[in-house]
Amino acid sequence: MAYLKFRRTVWLIHAVFLLSVQSVWAAPPAMHIMEGFLPLGWAIFWWLAAIPFWLLGFRQIRNVLRHKPEQRLLLGLAGGFIFVLSALKIPSVTGSSSHPTGTGLGTLLFGPFVVAILGTIALIFQALLLAHGGISTLGANAMSMAIGGPLVAYYLVWRPLKGRTPAWLAVFATAFIADLATYVITATQLALAFPSPVSGFFGSWLTFLGIFAVTQLPLAVAEGILVVLIFNFLQTNATNELHELGLEGV
C-alpha cells in the first residue's frame, strides 16, 4: 500500500509537469541565463568548470542504479521535481523573472553530485523544449543551479544539521539555501561577465542580487516548506527507500 501511494505521488509530479509546460510558453524571460547572453569566453569557462562535476555525478548515479535499483523511483521523483519547479517562472518587479530550483530534495536524498546530473538534464530539456536557458549557457546555468547551489546546501547546511536539529529544520534549511545559493552564484556569473563601468564587479554584483531578491526570498521560503511536506510524506510512505539511503532516522 505504501509503495502504491509512493507511485501515485510520482505520477502526480509528472502530471504537474505536463500542466506546467503549457504555462511556461507565455512566461516572461527567465532567470536561467539565456542562449547567447554570455560572452563566448565565459560560456566556455563555465562549461569546462562543470565537466568534472558531471563526471562525478555520472559515476554516482551509475553506482546507485547498479547497487540500489529500487531507488529509481526516488531518482525519478527528484529529477521531475527539479524540472517542474525550475520551469515555473514567476514575474519579478524588474521585468525579468525568478523561479524555484527544486534541487534541495535531491540534494538531501542523493547528495550534490547526483543532483548535478539531474539538474543538468532538466536544464537541457528546458533549453531545447521551452527556450528556457540555452545550450551555450548550459555550463553556467548548471554551475549555479545544478552544481553550486546543491554543493553549498549539502556541505554547509544538510551535513552539519542532519541528526543535530529537528528533521523539518534541516530539510527546510537545505532547500532554502540551495535555492538562494543558486541566485548568488548566478549574480556572480553575470557580474563577472558584465562588470559595471563605474563600480566594477562588486557594484554589478549588488545590482544583480537586488534584481532577483524581491521575488527569490519568498520563493525560497515556499520551496523549503514544500520540500518539508514531501520529505514527511516519504518518511511515511517510502520508509524502505529512505532506510537504504540512511535517512530513516532523520
C-alpha positions in Angstrom: 0.0 0.0 0.0 2.8 2.4 0.9 4.5 1.6 -2.4 1.3 2.3 -4.4 0.9 5.6 -2.6 4.5 6.5 -3.5 3.9 5.6 -7.1 0.8 7.8 -7.2 2.9 10.7 -5.9 5.4 10.2 -8.6 2.6 10.2 -11.2 1.2 13.4 -9.6 4.6 15.1 -10.1 4.5 14.1 -13.7 1.0 15.5 -14.2 2.1 18.8 -12.7 5.0 18.8 -15.1 2.6 18.4 -18.1 0.4 21.3 -16.8 3.4 23.5 -16.2 4.8 23.1 -19.7 1.8 24.9 -21.2 2.1 27.8 -18.8 5.8 28.3 -19.3 5.4 29.2 -23.0 3.7 32.5 -22.1 6.0 33.4 -19.2 8.5 36.4 -19.3 12.3 35.9 -19.8 13.6 33.6 -17.2 16.3 33.7 -14.6 18.3 31.0 -16.4 20.9 32.8 -18.4 19.5 32.8 -22.0 21.1 31.5 -25.1 23.9 33.7 -26.4 23.8 36.1 -23.5 27.2 35.4 -22.1 30.4 36.3 -23.9 32.0 33.3 -25.6 34.9 33.1 -23.2 32.7 33.0 -20.1 30.4 30.5 -21.7 33.3 28.2 -22.5 34.8 28.7 -19.0 31.6 27.6 -17.2 31.3 24.6 -19.5 34.8 23.5 -18.6 34.2 24.2 -14.9 31.1 22.0 -14.9 32.6 18.9 -16.6 34.4 17.4 -13.5 31.1 17.6 -11.5 29.2 15.9 -14.3 31.8 13.1 -14.4 31.5 12.6 -10.7 27.7 12.7 -10.9 27.5 10.1 -13.7 29.7 7.8 -11.6 27.5 8.2 -8.5 24.2 7.7 -10.5 25.7 4.6 -12.1 26.5 3.2 -8.6 23.0 4.0 -7.4 21.4 2.2 -10.3 23.7 -0.8 -10.1 23.7 -1.3 -6.3 20.3 0.2 -5.4 18.0 -0.3 -8.4 15.0 0.1 -6.2 15.9 3.8 -5.8 15.0 4.5 -9.4 11.6 5.9 -8.4 13.1 8.3 -6.0 15.6 9.4 -8.6 12.8 10.0 -11.0 10.9 11.9 -8.3 13.9 14.1 -7.6 14.6 14.8 -11.3 10.9 15.5 -12.0 10.7 17.8 -9.0 13.7 19.8 -10.3 12.2 20.1 -13.8 8.8 21.2 -12.7 9.9 23.8 -10.1 12.7 25.3 -12.1 10.3 25.6 -15.1 7.8 27.7 -13.2 8.7 31.3 -13.9 7.5 34.0 -11.5 7.5 37.5 -12.9 9.6 40.0 -10.9 9.2 43.7 -10.5 12.2 44.2 -12.8 10.5 42.7 -15.9 12.6 39.6 -15.6 11.5 36.6 -13.6 12.6 34.2 -10.8 11.8 30.6 -10.2 12.3 27.8 -7.6 15.2 25.4 -8.3 13.8 22.1 -6.9 17.3 20.9 -6.2 17.0 20.7 -2.4 15.0 17.4 -2.3 17.5 15.5 -4.5 20.4 17.0 -2.6 19.3 15.6 0.8 18.3 12.3 -0.7 21.3 11.5 -3.0 23.9 14.3 -2.5 25.0 17.1 -4.7 26.8 15.2 -7.4 23.8 13.1 -8.4 21.8 16.4 -8.5 24.4 17.8 -10.8 23.2 15.3 -13.4 19.5 15.5 -12.6 19.6 19.3 -12.7 21.6 19.4 -15.9 19.2 17.0 -17.6 16.3 19.3 -16.6 18.2 22.3 -18.0 18.8 20.6 -21.3 15.2 19.7 -21.7 14.1 23.2 -20.7 16.6 24.8 -23.2 15.5 22.5 -26.1 11.8 22.3 -25.4 10.9 25.5 -23.6 13.5 28.1 -24.8 14.4 28.4 -21.1 18.1 28.9 -20.8 20.4 27.7 -23.6 23.0 25.3 -24.8 25.8 27.8 -24.9 25.0 28.9 -21.4 24.3 25.4 -20.1 27.6 25.2 -18.3 26.9 28.5 -16.5 23.3 27.5 -15.6 24.4 24.1 -14.4 27.1 25.6 -12.3 24.6 27.8 -10.5 21.5 25.6 -10.2 22.6 22.0 -10.6 26.1 22.2 -9.0 26.8 25.2 -6.9 23.5 25.5 -5.0 23.4 21.8 -4.1 27.1 21.8 -3.0 26.6 24.8 -0.7 23.4 23.4 0.7 24.7 19.9 1.3 28.1 20.7 2.8 27.2 23.9 4.7 23.7 23.1 5.8 22.5 19.4 5.4 25.5 17.6 6.8 26.0 20.0 9.8 22.3 19.9 10.7 21.4 16.3 9.9 20.7 14.5 13.1 21.6 17.5 15.2 18.4 19.5 14.7 14.7 18.6 14.1 14.3 17.0 10.8 12.0 19.7 9.4 14.5 22.4 10.2 17.4 20.6 8.4 15.2 19.8 5.4 13.8 23.3 5.2 17.2 25.0 5.6 18.7 22.7 2.9 16.1 23.5 0.3 16.1 27.2 1.2 19.8 27.6 0.9 20.1 25.5 -2.3 17.6 28.0 -3.8 19.3 31.2 -2.6 22.8 30.0 -3.3 21.9 29.4 -6.9 21.0 33.0 -7.3 24.0 34.3 -5.5 26.1 32.3 -7.9 24.1 33.5 -10.9 24.6 37.1 -9.8 28.3 36.4 -9.5 28.5 34.9 -13.0 26.6 37.9 -14.5 28.8 40.4 -12.6 32.0 38.7 -13.8 30.8 38.9 -17.4 29.3 42.4 -17.2 31.1 44.5 -14.5 29.8 48.0 -14.0 31.9 50.6 -15.8 31.5 52.8 -12.6 31.6 50.4 -9.7 33.1 47.3 -11.3 32.4 43.8 -10.3 31.0 44.5 -6.8 28.6 47.2 -7.9 27.3 45.0 -10.7 27.0 42.0 -8.3 24.9 44.0 -5.9 22.7 45.2 -8.8 22.0 41.7 -10.0 21.4 40.4 -6.5 18.9 43.2 -5.9 17.0 42.4 -9.1 16.1 38.9 -8.0 16.0 39.3 -4.2 12.4 40.7 -4.2 10.9 37.5 -5.6 13.5 35.0 -4.8 13.4 35.2 -1.0 9.7 34.3 -0.7 10.2 31.6 -3.4 13.0 30.1 -1.3 10.8 30.0 1.7 7.9 28.4 -0.2 10.2 25.8 -1.7 11.6 25.0 1.7 8.1 24.4 3.1 7.2 22.2 0.0 10.3 20.1 0.4 9.5 19.5 4.1 6.0 18.3 3.2 7.3 15.9 0.5 10.0 14.6 2.8 7.5 14.0 5.6 5.4 12.0 3.0 8.4 10.0 2.1 9.1 9.2 5.7 5.7 7.6 5.9 5.3 6.0 2.5 8.9 5.3 1.4 10.5 4.0 4.6 12.4 1.2 2.9 13.9 3.6 0.3 14.9 6.1 3.0 16.3 3.3 5.1 18.7 2.3 2.3 19.8 5.9 1.9 20.4 6.2 5.7 17.7 8.7 6.2 15.0 6.8 8.1 16.1 8.3 11.4 16.5 11.9 10.3 
